[in-house]
Amino acid sequence: MPQLEASGRMGISRQTFSRILARARQTVATCLTRGMAVRIEGVVVHLDAAPKT
């Protein structure tokens, strides 16, 4: 989903969404490289198949 659409669904600006996403990516990368657990709570997660290229 494009960032503009996602930010609209969340009711926040695209810039704020971009900052949240960057922080989340950094947190996950840090956890994975340090062997830490990653826990995602409080949301419904939808996993879609990767788009075919």
N, CA, C and O of each residue as an XYZ file, in Angstrom:
212
protein
N       0.851     -1.166      0.000
C       0.000      0.000      0.000
C       0.901      1.234      0.000
O       1.854      1.303      0.776
N       0.615      2.176     -0.837
C       1.413      3.406     -0.854
C       1.325      4.160      0.482
O       0.310      4.095      1.176
N       2.386      4.863      0.825
C       2.422      5.592      2.088
C       1.301      6.616      2.193
O       0.740      6.808      3.272
N       0.972      7.269      1.099
C      -0.091      8.273      1.140
C      -1.430      7.641      1.514
O      -2.180      8.195      2.317
N      -1.725      6.485      0.933
C      -2.973      5.789      1.253
C      -2.972      5.301      2.702
O      -3.969      5.444      3.410
N      -1.853      4.726      3.136
C      -1.751      4.216      4.510
C      -1.890      5.348      5.528
O      -2.573      5.200      6.541
N      -1.243      6.468      5.253
C      -1.337      7.592      6.200
C      -2.754      8.139      6.247
O      -3.224      8.546      7.310
N      -3.439      8.155      5.116
C      -4.830      8.595      5.089
C      -5.725      7.698      5.914
O      -6.608      8.174      6.629
N      -5.497      6.395      5.816
C      -6.294      5.444      6.616
C      -6.052      5.617      8.106
O      -6.949      5.401      8.921
N      -4.817      6.014      8.459
C      -4.482      6.210      9.869
C      -4.845      7.599     10.365
O      -4.822      7.854     11.569
N      -5.178      8.495      9.450
C      -5.533      9.856      9.850
C      -4.343     10.694     10.270
O      -4.466     11.574     11.123
N      -3.178     10.422      9.668
C      -1.965     11.184      9.970
C      -1.352     11.653      8.660
O      -1.734     11.189      7.586
N      -0.394     12.579      8.754
C       0.255     13.068      7.532
C       1.188     12.004      6.982
O       1.609     11.096      7.699
N       1.508     12.129      5.691
C       2.428     11.182      5.074
C       3.807     11.280      5.710
O       4.496     10.271      5.862
N       4.215     12.500      6.085
C       5.514     12.682      6.723
C       5.578     11.964      8.070
O       6.582     11.329      8.392
N       4.507     12.066      8.854
C       4.462     11.374     10.143
C       4.495      9.873      9.922
O       5.206      9.156     10.626
N       3.736      9.395      8.956
C       3.738      7.963      8.646
C       5.141      7.505      8.256
O       5.594      6.445      8.688
N       5.820      8.294      7.450
C       7.174      7.954      7.014
C       8.126      7.852      8.200
O       8.956      6.944      8.253
N       8.011      8.779      9.155
C       8.865      8.726     10.352
C       8.568      7.492     11.191
O       9.490      6.845     11.688
N       7.282      7.156     11.354
C       6.894      5.969     12.122
C       7.452      4.716     11.453
O       7.985      3.835     12.127
N       7.331      4.639     10.142
C       7.805      3.484      9.394
C       9.325      3.344      9.492
O       9.834      2.240      9.683
N      10.038      4.441      9.363
C      11.505      4.401      9.461
C      11.943      3.921     10.839
O      12.875      3.126     10.961
N      11.270      4.405     11.869
C      11.612      3.988     13.241
C      11.322      2.505     13.446
O      12.108      1.798     14.078
N      10.206      2.037     12.918
C       9.851      0.622     13.047
C      10.860     -0.259     12.317
O      11.274     -1.295     12.837
N      11.252      0.146     11.126
C      12.252     -0.632     10.375
C      13.577     -0.691     11.130
O      14.216     -1.741     11.189
N      13.985      0.429     11.701
C      15.232      0.471     12.459
C      15.150     -0.431     13.686
O      16.104     -1.144     13.996
N      14.022     -0.406     14.379
C      13.835     -1.232     15.569
C      13.895     -2.709     15.216
O      14.568     -3.480     15.900
N      13.201     -3.114     14.159
C      13.204     -4.520     13.740
C      14.604     -4.944     13.307
O      15.060     -6.026     13.676
N      15.287     -4.112     12.533
C      16.642     -4.442     12.089
C      17.583     -4.610     13.273
O      18.386     -5.543     13.299
N      17.492     -3.722     14.245
C      18.332     -3.809     15.439
C      18.061     -5.102     16.199
O      18.991     -5.793     16.614
N      16.789     -5.424     16.377
C      16.432     -6.651     17.091
C      16.949     -7.883     16.367
O      17.496     -8.788     16.998
N      16.785     -7.928     15.061
C      17.221     -9.094     14.297
C      18.735     -9.258     14.311
O      19.236    -10.377     14.426
N      19.464     -8.156     14.196
C      20.921     -8.260     14.170
C      21.512     -8.550     15.545
O      22.641     -9.030     15.644
N      20.772     -8.267     16.592
C      21.245     -8.544     17.954
C      20.623     -9.793     18.562
O      20.845    -10.096     19.734
N      19.840    -10.518     17.761
C      19.241    -11.759     18.241
C      18.147    -11.553     19.269
O      17.906    -12.431     20.098
N      17.485    -10.416     19.230
C      16.420    -10.110     20.178
C      15.072    -10.522     19.597
O      14.926    -10.653     18.381
N      14.107    -10.720     20.453
C      12.757    -11.071     20.016
C      12.027     -9.827     19.519
O      12.282     -8.711     19.971
N      11.115    -10.049     18.579
C      10.260     -8.975     18.077
C       8.823     -9.372     18.373
O       8.372    -10.437     17.951
N       8.113     -8.535     19.084
C       6.714     -8.810     19.421
C       5.852     -7.676     18.886
O       6.101     -6.500     19.151
N       4.830     -8.061     18.124
C       3.900     -7.079     17.572
C       2.554     -7.340     18.230
O       1.995     -8.428     18.094
N       2.035     -6.354     18.940
C       0.795     -6.528     19.680
C      -0.191     -5.412     19.366
O       0.187     -4.332     18.912
N      -1.453     -5.696     19.616
C      -2.474     -4.671     19.568
C      -2.983     -4.308     18.197
O      -3.701     -3.319     18.043
N      -2.625     -5.089     17.195
C      -3.065     -4.789     15.831
C      -3.494     -6.078     15.132
O      -3.080     -7.175     15.507
N      -4.310     -5.923     14.133
C      -4.631     -7.042     13.258
C      -3.652     -6.977     12.094
O      -3.536     -5.944     11.433
N      -2.953     -8.067     11.845
C      -1.943     -8.094     10.791
C      -2.484     -8.901      9.620
O      -2.923    -10.038      9.791
N      -2.451     -8.311      8.437
C      -2.870     -8.987      7.211
C      -1.624     -9.251      6.373
O      -0.892     -8.321      6.034
N      -1.386    -10.498      6.045
C      -0.249    -10.844      5.203
C      -0.762    -11.192      3.813
O      -1.564    -12.110      3.644
N      -0.296    -10.462      2.844
C      -0.676    -10.706      1.458
C       0.521    -11.301      0.731
O       1.673    -11.078      1.103
N       0.221    -12.059     -0.309
C       1.296    -12.614     -1.135
C       2.066    -11.458     -1.768
O       1.495    -10.416     -2.090
N       3.351    -11.657     -1.940
C       4.183    -10.636     -2.581
C       3.716    -10.455     -4.022
O       3.345    -11.424     -4.683
N       3.735     -9.227     -4.504
C       3.319     -8.998     -5.888
C       4.265     -9.706     -6.854
O       5.476     -9.755     -6.637
N       3.704    -10.239     -7.896
C       4.517    -10.922     -8.912
C       5.165     -9.884     -9.800
O       4.532     -8.923    -10.236
N       6.460    -10.103    -10.062
C       7.187     -9.152    -10.920
C       7.542     -9.781    -12.237
O       8.155     -9.132    -13.086
